[in-house]
Each structure stands twice: as C-alpha cells, then as structure tokens.
Amino acid sequence: MITGCDTVLLAHGPVPEAIERFLGVWSQRWPHLRIAVGDEDTDVFSPWTPGATAWDGSTGRLLVARDEEMVAGWDETGYVLDATGEGPFSLAYEPAGWRSLKALALEDPYVRTGFGYEPYEVTLVGSGLRMITVVAPDEGEFGRTVVDTLTACLDGGPDGG
C-alpha cells in the first residue's frame, strides 16, 4: 500500500460545498485538474467540471491529480512529489463518531497577547461535526498549501462567505 502524510480536520457545516469551492480554487493552479470520486477502489479519473459532481452529503472520498500524467504515475509512485514539487492527494470526509473530544490546545484559544501560554486540555463539544482527512505527498510546502486552501474553504472562504 502506498501512503502519504495524513492531516485530519474537523469542520461543521456542508463539507461537499466546501470541497466544491476548494476544487474551484485549486483548478486555478491546476487547469487540467482530474478527480475520481467514490470508494477506495475508484480509479476512474475525469476532468473536474464545476457543479457536475454528485456529492454524498455525509461520507465521501475524492482523489485529485493535476493532469493525465500525474494520474498515470499515481499507481506506480503513489503520494510523491514530482519534479515541479507537486503531487496527487486525496480527501475523505465522514461524520465524527463522537459528540465530544478531548484535545490539547497548543495555541491560546483566547488569543491573548503579552501573556505566557502553557498548552492545556480542552473539550470540543458539538453535533454535526465532520472529519476530513487529507492525504498529501508530504508535510512540506505543497502539503501545507493543500491543507491551508481546504481549511479556508471549510471556513466559508474563498468565495464562500
């Protein structure tokens, strides 16, 4: 099995709409964007067309490649960066299986300045939360860009609020 670096995000709200926004933004970077939607055995890629994908509202999986060349190399090399410093990635989303979650707050949730901060445990409580797993080739610049762009779209931006 070929693996990449996983990042898990928690979000509230309609994830399919955020993914559609994300693909719109990402297609500006990758004009020949190819996607495959479905279960783990999905390997039928097609050009992404805005609004044409029938997204499952609760659970879904999406494979994303820059172009046909990246699609062709994915099975052989997996989640690796190519000569341009980019690589294929996947997104998967599903409902969170719990109503609350204990987490370590590494940053001050009150956003105070001028005070020292020691990480402490917090409890995240909420219904309707979705887990979104991003699998990218690396934790470097490209992987961070994928996650940061998706995070902005999950938060209602770009062009989403």
N, C-alpha and C positions, 0 to 999 in steps of 0.2 A: 504494500500500500504506500503510495506517495503522499506525503503530508506537507503542510506548510505551517505557518505560525497563526495560532488562533487568538482572536480577540472577541470577548463576549460583551455585548452592550445590553442594557436594559432600557426599554422605552415604553411609554404609554401612548396609546393612540394608534391610528391606522398605519401599520408598517407597510403594506403594499403601496400606498400612496407615496410614502417617503422613499421607497425603493424606486418607484417610477420617477420621482424628482431626481434622485441620485443618478439614474441612468441618463436622464436629460442633461445633467451637468457633465457626467463622465463622457458622454458622446461628443462633447465639445473637444475633449482631449483625444478621444479615440473615435474619429468619424466613421470608421468601418466596424464599429462595435458589434460583437456577436454574443448571443446569450443562448443558454439552454436552461429551460425551466422544467422542474419535475423532480422525481426521486433520484437516489444516488446513482442509478444506472443510466441516467439521462446523458446522452452524448450527441444529441441532435441539436446542433447549433444553427441559429438563423440570425439574420440581421435584426437588430433591435429597431422597432418602429414605435414611436410614442403612442401610447394608448391602445396598442394592439394586443398586449399580453393579458390573458385572463388570470389574474392573481387569486390564489386561495386566501381568504381573509384571515385565517388563523394559523396555518402552517404552510411553509413553502421553502423551496430550495432553488438557487439560481447560480449557474456557472457563467463567468464573464471573461471574455477574451477580446483582445484588441482587434484581431483580424483573422483571416483564414490560416495564415502562417502560425499564429500563436495557438489556434485550435489544434492544428496538425501536430505541433510539438508537445502539447499538454500530456498526452498519454505516455509519451516517451520520457519526458523530463519532469513532468509534474509542476509543482508550485515553485518555479525557479525564475530568477530574473534573467532576461535576455540581454543582448549587447546594448540595448537602449536603457537598461536599468528598470525595466517594467516587466510584469509577468501576469499570468492569469490569476483570478481569485474567485472565491465563491462566497455567497451569502445564504444563510439559512435562518429562518425565524419560526418561532413557536411560542405558545403561551407559557408563561412562567408557571412552574408546577407548585408554587407556594404562595401564601398570602403575605408573608413577611420574611425578611432575610437579614441576618446579622452581617455587617460589613465593617471593615476598618477604614475610617475616614483619614486618608493620608494628607488631605488638604483641609484647611479650616472651612467647615460648611457655612460659617457665619461671615466669612470674607472680611475679617477684621485685619487692620494693619497696625503695625507697631507693637504687636504682642508676640511672644514666643508661642510656638504651637507644638503640642505633643499629639501624635495620632491617637485616636480613641475609637472604641466600638460604637456604632450606631445601628439602629434597626430600620430598615426600609420597609414600609408598610404600604400596601395598595393592591387594588384589584385591577385586572385588565392589563397587567404588565406583560410585555413580550420580550423574549430573549432573542437577540440577533447575534449569530456567530459569523464572524468574518474570518475566512482563511485566506491569507495572503502569502506571497513567497518569502517575506522577511519582516523583521521588526524595524527595518531602516526607513529611509525617507519615503520610498514608494508605499510600503505598507501603512505608514502613518498617514500618508495623503489619502489613501483609500478610506481608512477609518475616520479621519477628520472630515472628509467630504460627506460620508454617510451620516456621521453624527450631526452635522449641520442640517442635513435633510430631515433627519428624525426629529430635530428640534424646531421644525417648521420653516427653515430657510433652505437653501436659496430658492427664492420664488415660491415659497410655501407659507409665508406668513411672517 
